[in-house]
Amino acid sequence: MRTYDDTFSGAKIYPGKGKIFVRADSKIFRFQNGKSESLFLQRKNPRRIAWTVLCRRQRRKGISEEQAKTRRRRQVKSQRAVVGASLDVIKERRSMRPEARAAQRSQATKEGKEKRAAQQSIKKAEKAKTAASAAKGQTTGRVVGKQAAKGAKSKPMPTSR
């Protein structure tokens, strides 16, 4: 027994039932009843009409329990090393006691502060040196700008016009 599917609703059409609609471009549409034919001719979207197969499929209605549940593989958790720290170092730090970790952190911050202070003192010394040289340049009679006195590079002197 040959059955067809309704073009609009997706329901089965059994022999001796339904209507066939042939469009001007000779495309064939089969309808189960006048209701689905009428809705098709009104250009209704079957996905928005609740009783059609397309709408039910879109909203996952009437699917048996076995098909609805998709089996998923369980995630296997693994730890990877981060750039700059190997896996052994990461595990060691995780197992470290909180007091030891706090002490290590305070030691690292102290070292960082000392390093920054050393860099700033070097910078200050350089500034003082450039300021002294700029002050020495003032005594020779050359006019020095405010930025040059602070240590900025001077503009090149024009050689020709």
Long-range contacts (C-beta under 8 A, 24 or more apart in sequence): 4-30, 5-30, 6-30, 6-31, 6-32, 6-36, 7-31, 7-36, 7-40, 8-36, 8-37, 8-39, 8-40, 8-46, 8-52, 9-36, 9-46, 9-49, 9-51, 9-52, 9-53, 9-54, 10-46, 10-52, 10-53, 10-54, 10-57, 11-36, 11-53, 126-151, 127-151
